[in-house]
């Protein structure tokens, strides 16, 4: 039963990140359909409200998937290099995938928000070209999904191999007690 809960959590994380990625790419497509005038690195464009809504929704889903993976995956704290070397392989992998998932979150969320906020204004604006920002943010969402699931799996495995008692949460997830 606990294994099924873990599988459901992993599927939920992947689905949330995949939907965020698709929304980011769709936001880029909607933005590209708007009116643009480009000269070298400068660009004047009309904001596209649909791109704003899709980009914002993608950023929210990305943040929710990250929060879900981190809350249900538990805390894998490694404070020194010596502690890292002495840790089990699962704990080391959990720490690395946690770090990489945070990096993917920062990059993806930033790209999606930059693209969405560029389309939030009510009138045309001119400035440096921010081409493909929403689609890059969408692609990073897919990468984040893989890293978040890898973190959840390795953090759960590390907690299990350390012999901490496991608690099944209300939603079927597995959480190690401190």
C-alpha positions, 0 to 999 in steps of 0.5 A, a space after each residue: 500500500 505504501 508503495 502505491 502511495 509513492 507511485 501516485 505521488 511521483 505520477 502527480 509530480 510528473 503530471 504537474 510539471 508536464 502540464 506546467 511545461 506544456 502551458 509554458 510552451 503554449 504561452 510562447 506560441 500565444 506570445 509569438 502570435 502577437 504583434 512584434 517589431 524587432 530591430 537588432 536586439 531591441 523589440 517592440 511588442 504588444 502584450 498578449 493576455 493569453 500568454 500572460 495567463 498561461 505563463 502565470 499558470 505554468 509558474 504556479 504549477 511548477 512551484 506547487 510540484 516543487 513544494 509537493 516533492 519537498 514536503 513529502 520527500 522530507 528533509 535531507 540535510 548534509 551540512 559538511 563535506 565529511 558528512 556527505 562522504 560518510 552518507 549512504 549513496 541514497 542520501 548523497 543522491 537525494 542531496 544532489 537531486 534536491 540541489 538540482 531541483 532547486 536550481 531548475 525551480 529558480 531557472 524555470 520559475 524566473 523564465 516563466 515569470 519574466 515571460 508572463 510579466 512581459 505580457 501583463 501590461 495593457 499597452 505596447 512596450 519596447 526594450 531588449 528582446 526576450 525571445 523564447 523565454 516562456 518556451 525555455 521555462 516550459 522545457 525546464 519544467 520537464 527537467 524539474 519533474 524528473 529531478 523532483 521525482 528523483 529527489 522524492 524517490 531517493 529521499 524516501 529510500 534514504 529514510 527507509 535504509 536509515 531505519 527511521 519509522 515510516 508514516 503514511 500520510 493522509 494522501 498516501 505518501 510516505 514520510 519518515 519520522 524525525 
